[in-house]
Amino acid sequence: MTWRLRPVDAVDLGRLARLHAQCFPDDRWDAQALAELLAMRGASGRLLEEIGQAPPLGLILDLVAAEHAEILTLGVAPSARRQGIARMLLDDFFGRARSAGAHTVGLEAAADNLAARRLYEACGFAETGRRTGYYRRAGATVDAVVFRRALLG
């Protein structure tokens, strides 16, 4: 299997919306929402795909504003998880953010998304706060855990 990491393009938005829905069925973003995020100053995205295959396996949308960078969303297709794709997307982002002058990076993850929380902690993120009831799911709410980490050298 040969993977390719490349910038997100406008023609990718429909495919990315489908991938986002697979990754986050309770909080899916449609193509228009993804386009609006990518239109923000400092926003960019990458997708990881298997060469010769249509659906992307992973995506990251991010924002770099001065010395701070933010991960807006990071997702890996359920069938492709635990293969290092999320780490590859994160490592690429850390390099791009450092090159753009960022010194710190932040993100939010649902408190009940234990796999994501473990990944972020393993990648050097520390919990710095919570947003109570941030995510809505089938009549219930879930806190968002706020994470930060420094971008060194």
C-alpha positions as CSV (number, residue, x, y, z in Angstrom):
1,M,0.0,0.0,0.0
2,T,1.4,3.4,-1.1
3,W,0.1,6.5,0.6
4,R,0.2,10.1,-0.6
5,L,-0.2,13.2,1.5
6,R,-1.3,16.2,-0.4
7,P,-3.0,19.6,0.1
8,V,-6.8,19.7,0.0
9,D,-8.3,21.2,-3.1
10,A,-11.8,22.4,-3.8
11,V,-12.5,19.3,-5.8
12,D,-11.9,17.2,-2.7
13,L,-14.6,18.8,-0.6
14,G,-17.4,16.2,-1.3
15,R,-15.1,13.3,-0.6
16,L,-13.8,15.0,2.6
17,A,-17.3,15.6,3.8
18,R,-18.1,11.9,3.4
19,L,-14.9,11.0,5.3
20,H,-15.7,13.5,8.0
21,A,-19.2,11.9,8.4
22,Q,-17.6,8.5,8.8
23,C,-15.3,9.8,11.4
24,F,-17.7,12.0,13.3
25,P,-21.3,10.7,12.7
26,D,-22.7,13.0,15.4
27,D,-20.9,16.1,14.3
28,R,-20.4,15.8,10.6
29,W,-19.4,18.8,8.5
30,D,-20.7,19.1,4.9
31,A,-18.8,20.3,1.9
32,Q,-19.9,23.8,2.4
33,A,-18.8,23.9,6.0
34,L,-15.4,22.5,5.0
35,A,-15.1,25.1,2.2
36,E,-15.9,27.9,4.7
37,L,-13.3,26.7,7.1
38,L,-10.7,26.5,4.3
39,A,-11.6,30.0,3.2
40,M,-10.4,31.5,6.5
41,R,-7.1,33.3,6.5
42,G,-4.4,31.0,7.6
43,A,-6.4,27.8,7.1
44,S,-5.2,24.8,5.1
45,G,-5.8,21.1,4.9
46,R,-4.1,17.9,3.9
47,L,-5.5,14.6,3.0
48,L,-3.9,11.2,2.9
49,E,-5.0,8.8,0.2
50,E,-3.9,5.4,-1.0
51,I,-2.5,5.9,-4.5
52,G,-5.0,4.5,-7.1
53,Q,-7.9,4.5,-4.6
54,A,-10.7,7.1,-4.6
55,P,-11.7,7.7,-1.0
56,P,-9.2,9.5,1.2
57,L,-8.1,7.7,4.3
58,G,-7.3,10.7,6.5
59,L,-7.7,14.4,6.7
60,I,-6.6,17.3,8.8
61,L,-7.8,20.9,8.6
62,D,-5.8,23.5,10.4
63,L,-5.3,27.2,11.0
64,V,-2.1,29.1,11.7
65,A,-2.5,32.6,13.1
66,A,0.8,34.3,14.1
67,E,2.4,32.3,16.8
68,H,-0.5,29.9,17.5
69,A,-1.8,27.1,15.4
70,E,-5.0,25.2,15.7
71,I,-6.2,21.8,14.5
72,L,-9.8,22.3,13.4
73,T,-10.4,18.6,12.6
74,L,-8.4,15.4,12.3
75,G,-10.0,12.2,11.1
76,V,-9.1,8.8,9.8
77,A,-11.5,6.4,8.1
78,P,-12.6,3.7,10.5
79,S,-11.2,1.0,8.2
80,A,-7.8,2.6,8.2
81,R,-7.3,3.4,11.9
82,R,-4.3,2.2,13.9
83,Q,-1.9,2.3,10.9
84,G,-0.1,5.6,11.8
85,I,-2.2,7.8,9.5
86,A,-3.1,10.3,12.3
87,R,0.5,10.6,13.4
88,M,1.6,11.2,9.8
89,L,-1.0,14.0,9.4
90,L,0.1,15.5,12.8
91,D,3.8,15.3,12.0
92,D,3.2,17.0,8.7
93,F,1.1,19.7,10.4
94,F,3.7,20.4,13.1
95,G,6.3,21.0,10.4
96,R,4.1,23.3,8.4
97,A,3.0,25.2,11.5
98,R,6.6,25.7,12.7
99,S,7.6,26.9,9.2
100,A,4.7,29.4,9.3
101,G,6.0,30.8,12.6
102,A,3.8,29.1,15.1
103,H,5.1,28.3,18.6
104,T,2.1,26.5,20.1
105,V,-0.7,24.3,18.7
106,G,-4.1,23.7,20.2
107,L,-7.1,21.5,19.6
108,E,-10.3,20.3,21.2
109,A,-11.5,16.7,21.4
110,A,-14.7,15.2,22.8
111,A,-14.1,13.9,26.3
112,D,-15.6,10.5,25.4
113,N,-13.2,10.1,22.4
114,L,-10.6,8.1,24.4
115,A,-8.6,7.0,21.3
116,A,-8.1,10.6,20.2
117,R,-7.2,11.8,23.7
118,R,-4.6,9.0,24.0
119,L,-3.1,9.9,20.6
120,Y,-2.8,13.6,21.5
121,E,-1.3,12.9,24.8
122,A,1.2,10.5,23.2
123,C,2.1,13.3,20.7
124,G,2.9,15.8,23.5
125,F,-0.4,17.6,24.1
126,A,-1.5,18.4,27.6
127,E,-5.1,19.0,28.7
128,T,-5.5,22.7,29.6
129,G,-9.2,23.0,30.1
130,R,-12.7,21.9,29.2
131,R,-15.7,23.3,27.5
132,T,-18.7,21.9,29.4
133,G,-21.5,20.5,27.1
134,Y,-19.7,21.6,23.9
135,Y,-20.7,18.6,21.7
136,R,-24.4,17.6,21.3
137,R,-25.2,14.0,20.7
138,A,-28.7,12.5,20.5
139,G,-30.2,14.7,23.2
140,A,-27.1,14.6,25.4
141,T,-24.0,16.8,25.6
142,V,-20.3,15.9,25.9
143,D,-17.5,18.1,27.2
144,A,-14.7,19.3,24.9
145,V,-11.2,18.7,26.3
146,V,-8.9,21.6,25.3
147,F,-5.3,20.5,24.5
148,R,-2.1,22.5,23.9
149,R,1.5,21.7,23.1
150,A,4.6,23.7,22.3
151,L,6.2,23.4,18.8
152,L,9.9,23.1,19.4
153,G,12.7,23.7,16.9
